[in-house]
Amino acid sequence: MRTTAPAPAPDGRRCRSAPVPRAPLPADEALALSRSLKALADPARLRLLSLITATAGGEACVCDLTAPVGLSQPTVSHHLKTLVDAGLLTRERRGSWAFYALVPGALDAVADALRRGGSGSAG
C-alpha cells in the first residue's frame, strides 16, 4: 500500500505530531473507564445517581427511586445494578429492601482519569 505525504496546511506547513506532554490512558484503565462512562451514558442512571446523592445521608432505598424516575421497580433495579457493577454505587441489603449509596470518590476518579490520562482507578 502506498502512503502519501500529509497535505500542506493553508500556510504551506506540513502537519507534524505534537509532543505528548503526559502518558496516555493505559489500556486497562481505558477499559475500566469505559465501563463507568457506559453506565453514566444513560439518562435514567444519571437521574438515579443524582437522586441518591441528593438524599439526606447520601443513600436511598430502591423503593423510593421508582416514582421520581417514572420507571418500574425491575427497571430501576437493573439500572442500579449496572451502576454497582461499574463501581459507582454500593448496595446494602436491609431486610427485603436494597439501599444504594455513591462510592466515595467514584465520580472524582472518572473525572481525574480523563484529566490526567490515567494513573487513577476509574471503576
RAWO-V71239 format. One record per helix or strand of 2 or more residues. SS is the DSSP state (@ for helix, = for strand). FROM is the first residue (numbers start at 1). TO is the last residue. Records with the same first field share a line. If there is no record, write none. Layout:
SS = FROM-TO / FROM-TO
//
This chain:
@ = 27-40 / 43-54 / 56-58 / 62-64 / 66-69 / 73-85 / 106-116
= = 59-61 / 89-94 / 97-102
//
